[in-house]
Amino acid sequence: MFVEIEYDRGTLIVKGDAHVPFGRYDERSRCFRLPAYKYRDLIDYLDLSGIEYTERVFNLPPTPFFEAEFELRDYQEEAVARWMVDRRGVIVLPTGAGKTYVAMEVIRELNVSTLVVVPTLDLVDQWIEKLAVFGEVAEFSGRSKEIKAITVSTYDSAYMNAEKLGNRFMLIVFDEVHHLPSESYSSIAEMSAAPYRLGLTATMERDDGLHAKLPELVGGKVFELKPDDIAGKHLAPYTIKRLVIPLDEMEKKAYEAKARVFKDYVKRRGLKFSSPDDFRKIVMRTGFDSLAYEALKSWDEARKIAYNSKNKLKMLKRILEEHKNDKIIIFTRHNELVYRISKIFLIPAITYRTDQKERKEIFKYFKKGLYRAIVSSQVLDEGIDVPDANIGIIMSGTGSSREYIQRLGRILRPSGKKAILYELVSAETSETRTSFRRRRKLKE
């Protein structure tokens, strides 16, 4: 038996007289078709079955010899060794633990054409800077469409050009791999024939459960460390202080009134409200139920009261005064509170509206100590290399353990000081449940 294998716009075509068990037979063209990501399974099957084959799958860029020397920490070496067993899989390391160097060692050892996929342009720049030790690195994004032996792309550009990129690389590295299983981005992995796949993240889990697709797309979890595993040795020792702060009387009455509107709606409609999925179902009802819109509006207003409480700001002032010789990052969920804190305390603000030039300037002065604090919404949660800080203050957030770990990771780079993460929670509000949920997930 003999077969021929070709790549065709994100799929593999297998022609010949052999049956392919995980392919779909196309009667019109008289061949088997299967997703490109099944390339490695196909080759393993043909080799084990003794079936001869020729392939015209890859159109690879010239691959130079990647010469570079860098020293890895013990856990980074172990992570690489675990991944090299099957040359597939996800490595989970805390923010600041050096995931990039793990990928660089994998690239050096395999010495094959490599595509690195990242969420943001900021990360494109950071990866290109680090990977420059191997020589010239190409950028494939909205700004540039080059392909070289090592190429860095955003998820958006890789998704829109998945057919073009699918047979150009032998190794594909997914940074912040928890983005990959989304409905659109998953096609990047599905339409790629790359036999070697590495996923990197601080937390693999997603609230929607789609992380269950990762073993199929990239490989299962092969190595994991939590912040506690390396705090005090490779990361700063840390403590988490959860401060439950009461609303003042006026805020409490306003919160209860707004929250009651939402709870009454849920009760009248016989709905549940115990998970993010339940909340999404209520959001969907706004398309045909006008009361659902009013209920959600009231719930949003109630949460804003909890996020923006006067007593929280008083506590923030006390913490800032207590840590006047430390570097501080203040995290919030909404831009409105970012700008309010920035105005009250004269602290530089970073949001999605902050252009790259201003952002770099803020980071430069923060690193030099001319700014001792910065405040941001979810912009700093991932994808930006933040200068060293040792104090984090969460003013508001979601129930996501990933967000929690990423914010903690922002203050764990060794600085000679103990890191402290303050979590400010408004008492007798939905924030108490949100805080409990993310800490429970983190513990699990």
N, C-alpha and C positions, 0 to 999 in steps of 0.2 A: 504493500500500500504506500501511496505517495500523495502529499498535499502541497499546495502553494498557499502562502499567507500574505495578504496585502492589507494596508491601512486605507480606509476610505471614510473621510470626514467623521471621525470619532467612532468608527466601527471597524471590526476586523472581518475580512472576507476570506473564507477557507474553501479553496477549490480542490477537488480530487475525489478519490474513491474511499475515503475514510469517514466514519461517522464521528461527529463532535457532540458529546453528550450534553454540554451546556450551551450549545448554539441553537439558532433557529434556522431551519432549512428554507431557503428562498427558491420556490419552484420556478420563477421566471428566469432567474440568472443561474439556477442550478448550482448553488453554493450555500455554505453555512455562513450566517452572520451572527456576530456576537459583539457586545460592548468592548471597546478598546481596553478597558481596565482588566479584562479577562486574559490579556496576552500571556501573563506569566503562568496562569493556570493551564492555558492551552499548550504552551511549550512543555510544561511538566507532564501533562497528559500524553502528548505525542512521544516524548522521550521514554516514559515508563511503558508505553504500549509498543515501542519499537517501530513506530511509524516514521518513515523518512519524510523530510519536508524541506522546502526552501521558503525564504521569507523576504519580502520587500516592504517591511513595516516602517523602519526608522529612516528619517532624513536628518541626520545629526549634524550639528555644526562641528567644525574642527575642534578636537579636544586636546589641549596642551597638557603637559604634565604639571599637576598642581603641586608645586613645591612651597611648603610653608612649615614653620615650626612654631608651636605654641604649647604651653604647659597646661594640662588639665588638672582639675581637682579630682580627688579620689572618686567622688560620686559621679562626676562627669564621665570619667573613664569607665565606671561600671555601667552607666546608662548606654554608652556607645557599645560596649561589649554585649549587653543584653540585646540591643537592637540588631547588631551584626549577625546574630544567630539566624534570623530569618530575613533580615534586611527589609523588614516592614514593621510598622507599629508606631504607637504614640508614646512619647516621653513627657511626663508631667513633672514640672519643676516650678518652685515658687518664683515670682517676679524678683529679678535681681540675682538669681542663682546661676546665670550664664547659659541659658538655652542656646544662644547663638553659637557659643564655642563648641557645644555638643554637635550641632549641625556642621560646623566647619571641620571638625575631626572626621565626621562621616564623609564629607565631600573629599577630604584629603585621602582617606583610606580607599574609597571606591574609585576615585579618579575617573569619573564619567561626566558627561554633560548633565548639567543640573539646573532645574528651575526652582526658584524660591518664591512662594506666593505669600503675600502679606496683606493685612487689611487696609493700610493707609500709605499715603505718599511719604509721610514722615518716616515710617518704617522702611520704605524703599530706600530712602537716603541713608538711614542708619545701617541697613544690611550691606548696601554697596560700599560704604566706608569700611566696614569690618572685612568684607570679602575681598577687598582690594589687595590683601596679602597674597592672593592667588594670581594676581595679574589684572587684566582688563575685565570689567564686569559690565554687562549690558543691562539697560532698563527697558522694560516692556510695560508701558503705562499710558495714561492719557497724554503724557508729556513727550514720550519717545516710544518707538516701536522697533528697537534693535533686538537681535537674537545673537548671543554668543555662547561659548561653552558654559559660562555661568551667567544666568539671566535672572533678574529680580522683577517680579510683576505684582500688581495689586490683584485682589480677588476679582474686582470688577472687570479689569482688562483681560484677565485669564479666562473669565466666564464668557465674555463677548467674543473671544478668539480661541475658544477651546478646540475647535476643529483644526485650526492652524498650528496650535502648540502641541497637540496631542501626540505627535510622533517625532518630536524634536529633542526629547530629553529622556535619559535613562533613569535619572533620580529626580523626584519631585519632593520638595520640602514645604510643608504647610505650616507656617507660623500662625499662632493663635488658631489652632486647628478646629476649635469649637465652632468657628464660622462656617466650616466646610459643609456640614450636613444640611444646610438650608436648601430649599427647593431649587434655587437657581445655581448656587455655588457648587452643589454636589456634581454637576455636570463636568466641572473641571477635572475631577478625579475619574469620573465614568468615561470620559472621552480621551483620556490619556492612556497610552500603552506603557508608560514607565513601569518597569518591573520592581523598582526600588522606591519605597515611599516612607517618608518620615513626617510624623505629626508632632508639633510642639505646642504646649499650652501650660498655663498654671492650674487650670481646672477644666477637665474634659466634659463635665456634665452640662446639659442645657435644660432649662425649665420645661421646654416642650418635649423632652425625651428623644429628640432626633439624634442625640449622640450615639444611640444604638446602631446607627448606620455606619459609624466610623470603622469598626472592624472589617466591614466589607470594602470600604473605600480606601482605607489607609493601612489597616491592621489594628489589632487589639492593643491594649495598654501593656507595654513591656517594662516600664520602669516608672516609679513615682516616689517623690519625696514631698512632705508637707513642710511648711515653715518651721515647725517645732523640731524637725529632724536635723536641721543644720543651723538653727538660731544659736548664736553665741560662739560659733566656730567659723563658718563661712558667711553667715549673715549676722546682723546685730541681734543681741538678746533683746527681747521685747516683752511688753505687758499690754493687756487690753483692759481699759477702764470704761465700764458702761455706766453712764450717769443718767438716771431717770429724773426728769425735771417736770414739775407740775406746770400746767397752764395757769395764767391768772384767771380771776373769776369771769371777766367779760369774755375772754377767749374760750374758756370752758363751756359757757352757755352757748356761744356761737357754734362751737364745734359740735356739741350734742344736738343742736337743732338741725344742722346740716346733715350730720350722720344719720339722724332719725329718718329723714326723708328717704335716704337710700335704703336703710334697713327695712322701712315699711314697704317700700316697693318690692324688695326681694321676698318679703314674707307674703305679701298679697298675691304675688305671681307664683308662689310655691317653688321658688328657685333656691339653689344652694350658693353659698359664697364662702368656700373654704380653700380655694386654690386659684392660682393664676389662670388656669383653664376655665374655671367657673366665671371669673371676671371677664374673660374674652367672650364668653357666650352672652353675657349681659350687654357687652359693647355691641355685639352683632344684632341684638334686639332693637337697637336705636333706629335701624332701617325701617321697622314697621310698627314700633311702639313709641309714641311721643313721650310717655311717662318715663320710659327707660332713659331717654336723653336728659330729662330733668333730674332723674335720680343720680345719674353719673355726674352731672354738673355739680350737684350738691355734694357728692362724695369728693370730687376734686377740690371744691372749696373747703371742705372739712380738713382734708389732708394739708392744704396750704396753711391753714391755721396752725396745725401741729408743726409743720416744718419751720414756720416763721415766728414762732412764739417769742415774746419779749424776754422771757426767762432764759431761753436758749441763748439769746444774744448776750444777756448778762453773764451767763456761764462762759461763753466764748471769750468775753472780755477778761474774766478771771484767769482762764487758761493762758491767754496770750500774755498777760502780765507775769504769770508764774514761769513762763518759758521764754522770757525776753532774750535769753542768750542762745536759744535753739533755732533750728530751721523747721518751719511749720508749713504743712500743706493742709488746707481746709477743703473738704469735699462736700458738695451739695448735689441735690438731684435736679434742681431747676435753676435756670439762668437768672430769674428774678431775684432769688436769694443771693446769688453770686454778686450781682451788682449792688445789692443792698449792703452786704458785708463789706464790699470794696469801698463803698462810699462812707460808711460809718467809721471803719477802722483804717482807712487810707492804705488798703492792701491791693496790690496789682491783681487784676482779674484775668483769667483765661477761659474763654468759651469758644464755641465753634465760629464765632464772628471775629476772633482775634487772628489777624493775618500772621503768616509765618515769620515775617521780619520782626514784628512786635513780640511774638512769642519767644523767639530766639534771644531778643534783648532782655526780656523778663528773666529767662533762665540764666543768662549770663550774669546779671546782677544778683540773682538769687544764689548762684554758685559762689560768687565772690563774697557774699554776705552783706551786700549793700541793701538787698531786700531780705528780710528775715522770714517773710511769710508770703504765700500766694494762695488764692482761692479760685476754685474751678468747679464746674459741673462735671458731667461724665466724660469730658474730653481727656482727662488724665488717667482714666481707668486702664486704658491699654493703648499701645501703639505710639507712645511718645517716651523718649528717653529723658526722664526727669532727673535733674541734679539731686545730689544727696540731701535727704531731710531725715530728721529723727523723731519728729512729732507729727502725727496725723490726727485730724479732727473730722469725724463724720457728722455733719449737721443733718443730713437726710440721705436716704438711699432706698434701694429695692431689697427684696428678700433673697436676692441671688447670692449664693455662696461665692460664685466666681468674682462678682464685683467686690465682695468683702475681701477675698484673698488678694485681689489685684491692688486694692487700696492699702492693705497691710504691707504688701510687697514694696510699695513706694517708699517706705520708711525703714526698710531692713538692710539697705546697703551698709556695710561696715563703716562707721564714722568715729568710733572711739567712745560713743555715747549709747546708753540704753534707749531703745525705741519705745515710744508709748503711742498707742492708738486709742483715742478717746471716741466713744460712741455716745452722742447726745440724743436721748430718746424722750419724747413728750409723754408724760404719764397719762394713763387711761385714754389712750388713743390707739388707732390702728398701728402706730409705730411700734408699740410694744410687741404686737404679734409679728410684725415684719422683722424686728430685731431677733426675736426668738427663732423664727423660721430660718434665717440665714445662719445663725449660730448653730442650730441643730443640724443643718445640712453640712456645715463645715466640720462638725464633730463626726458625722456619719462618713 
